[in-house]
Amino acid sequence: MSEPSSQPSAPETQEKKGLLPKGMILPLVIASALFLENMDSTVLATSLPAIALDLHQDPIVLKLAFTSYLLSLAVFIPISG
């Protein structure tokens, strides 16, 4: 009969790892931020006529506000880090 081994079994020797490899976290965060920024602008562009109707304004008038909002996002998101 064999004697019990003093070495730990394979599952005990492996370190526990997270769900994602260490090098994948930063690209995933950046991709998520870019996706949310694009989703935000798409939702606003789609809902702009309804917002204009509720404010009793012409949608063309609100395009200036929409453009300035997107321009401020493009400037201040990289600055904020």
PyMOL commands that set and color helices and strands:
alter all, ss='L'
color gray80, all
select helices_A, chain A and resi 10-13+22-54+59-80
alter helices_A, ss='H'
color red, helices_A
deselect
rebuild
show_as cartoon
